[in-house]
Amino acid sequence: MWSKLVLNDGPIPKFVENVYRIVFSGHQAVKNEQEILYITERGVFRLCKTEISLEEVAPGIDVDKDIISKMCFIPKVKSIKKMDERIFYKTKMGIREDLMRI
């Protein structure tokens, strides 16, 4: 039922200091008090006023080896949740059943 999500590193680094083109302004989003999440196959990051924090990681991911070592800066790491494993299943997640229990 479980399929391994990250088999190899992709050729393009995700969080870098310089970019070719700016299509989203994190500075403006923070100024407008918008909640900004960056969701990748390895983790979920939150844009804060002065930093980016790592909020959740995918099952089987080693934070230091699979995330931080691939970034050109170190995100804030406080308490990290594990992403819901059902996201990565090849079957339905069962969200309807979860909602029926509420």
Secondary structure, 3 states (H helix, E strand, C coil): CECCCCCCCCCCCCCCCCCCCCCCCHHHHHHCCCCCEEECCCEEEEECCCCEEEEEECCCCCHHHHHHHHCCCCCEEEEEEECCHHHHECCCCCHHHHHHCC
